[in-house]
């Protein structure tokens, strides 16, 4: 079996989504309870559902992981991951460590966990530059040490500090070429 799912994990503002975008693979369409924003389509950007439906899916074991952010649920369904693995076309996603571990346990040979690491001060600065409120900044930074420790479950760890962006980009390019050949 070949790798068909790349899962990025790491602390807030470590650059997971940036590296995922550089990888250039289609992203896994996840679920959310928030309302669609203008221009978003269900099934392309997210699968949009009610909080109640997502809670029921989670209770029924249909979701690999689900988290709440700003009053809305976000999560990944078991079926979407199965479809990707069976389809054989490489795709990528960003997940919390618990969900990443669950996918790796279900599909160890087809999943590559990529940890994204950066120092605490750089994460804090990036969040401040994004305009995070003091409350959001503290909430997101509260789990930093745990999120760094959880990188130990990853197959590959990329140090994505500002002074290593070129090297991080090169690693992603090598990964992309290897997946698409």
C-alpha positions in Angstrom: 0.0 0.0 0.0 1.1 3.5 -0.6 0.6 6.7 1.4 -2.7 8.3 0.5 -3.3 10.6 3.5 -1.0 13.3 4.9 -2.1 14.6 8.3 -0.5 17.8 9.6 -0.6 18.4 13.4 1.1 20.9 15.7 0.4 23.9 17.8 -1.7 26.9 16.8 0.2 29.2 14.4 2.9 26.6 13.7 2.2 26.8 10.0 0.2 23.6 9.5 -2.2 25.1 7.0 0.6 26.9 5.2 2.6 23.7 4.7 -0.6 21.9 3.7 -1.2 24.5 1.1 2.4 24.3 -0.2 2.0 20.5 -0.5 -0.7 21.2 -3.1 -2.8 18.1 -2.6 -6.6 18.1 -2.5 -7.7 18.6 1.1 -10.0 16.4 3.0 -13.5 17.9 3.2 -14.4 18.0 6.9 -17.6 18.7 8.7 -18.8 21.9 10.5 -21.8 23.1 12.3 -21.2 26.7 11.4 -23.2 28.4 8.6 -21.6 28.6 5.2 -19.8 31.8 4.4 -20.6 33.6 1.1 -19.2 31.5 -1.8 -18.8 28.3 0.3 -20.4 25.1 -1.0 -21.3 22.1 1.0 -19.2 19.1 -0.1 -16.5 21.4 -1.5 -15.4 23.6 1.4 -17.1 21.7 4.2 -19.9 19.4 4.9 -22.4 21.7 6.7 -24.6 20.2 9.3 -26.4 21.1 12.5 -24.8 20.8 15.9 -27.3 18.1 16.7 -26.4 16.1 13.6 -22.7 16.3 14.3 -23.2 15.3 18.0 -25.2 12.3 16.9 -22.6 11.3 14.3 -19.9 11.5 17.0 -22.0 9.5 19.5 -22.6 6.9 16.8 -18.9 6.5 16.0 -19.2 8.0 12.6 -16.7 10.8 13.3 -13.0 10.1 13.9 -12.6 13.4 15.7 -14.6 16.5 16.6 -13.6 19.7 18.2 -15.5 22.9 19.2 -14.1 26.2 18.1 -15.9 29.6 18.6 -19.1 27.8 19.4 -19.1 25.6 16.3 -18.1 21.9 15.8 -15.5 20.9 13.3 -14.7 17.2 12.6 -13.7 14.4 10.2 -15.9 11.5 9.4 -14.7 7.9 9.3 -16.3 7.5 5.9 -14.5 10.4 4.3 -11.1 8.9 5.4 -12.1 5.4 4.2 -13.1 6.9 0.8 -9.7 8.6 0.5 -7.8 5.4 1.4 -9.9 3.3 -1.0 -9.7 5.9 -3.8 -5.9 5.9 -3.7 -5.5 9.6 -4.6 -3.3 11.4 -2.1 -5.0 14.0 0.0 -4.1 16.1 3.1 -5.7 17.4 6.2 -4.9 19.3 9.4 -6.0 17.7 12.7 -5.5 17.7 16.4 -3.2 14.9 17.8 -6.0 12.7 19.0 -7.7 12.5 15.5 -4.3 12.1 13.8 -3.5 9.1 16.1 -6.9 7.6 15.4 -6.4 7.7 11.7 -2.9 6.4 11.9 -4.3 3.5 14.1 -7.0 2.7 11.5 -4.8 3.1 8.4 -1.1 2.9 9.5 0.4 2.0 6.1 -1.6 4.6 4.1 -1.2 7.6 6.6 1.8 9.9 7.1 1.7 12.1 10.2 3.6 15.3 9.7 4.3 17.3 12.8 4.9 21.0 12.5 7.1 22.5 15.2 8.0 26.1 16.1 9.0 27.8 19.3 6.5 29.2 21.7 7.5 32.8 21.2 7.1 32.5 17.4 3.6 31.0 17.8 2.6 33.8 20.1 4.0 36.4 17.7 2.2 34.9 14.7 -1.1 34.8 16.6 -0.7 38.4 17.6 0.0 39.4 14.0 -3.2 37.6 13.0 -5.0 39.9 15.5 -5.9 37.3 18.1 -7.5 38.8 21.2 -5.7 38.4 24.5 -8.3 35.8 25.5 -7.9 33.8 22.3 -4.1 34.1 22.5 -4.0 32.6 26.0 -6.5 29.9 25.1 -4.5 28.8 22.0 -1.2 29.0 23.8 -2.4 27.1 26.8 -1.9 23.7 25.1 1.4 24.5 23.4 3.6 22.2 25.6 1.2 19.3 25.2 0.9 19.8 21.4 4.7 19.9 21.1 5.0 16.6 23.2 2.3 15.0 20.9 4.5 15.5 17.9 6.4 12.4 19.1 3.7 10.3 17.4 4.5 11.8 14.0 6.4 10.1 11.2 8.1 13.3 10.2 8.6 16.6 12.1 9.2 19.8 10.2 10.6 22.8 12.1 8.8 25.7 10.6 10.3 28.7 12.2 10.7 31.9 10.2 14.4 31.3 9.8 13.8 27.8 8.4 10.9 28.5 6.0 13.0 27.8 2.9 14.1 24.4 4.3 10.5 23.6 5.4 9.3 24.5 1.9 11.9 22.3 0.3 10.9 19.3 2.5 7.3 19.8 1.4 8.3 19.9 -2.2 10.3 16.6 -1.9 7.2 15.0 -0.2 4.9 16.3 -2.9 7.1 14.9 -5.7 7.4 11.6 -3.9 3.6 11.3 -3.5 2.8 12.2 -7.1 5.3 9.9 -8.7 
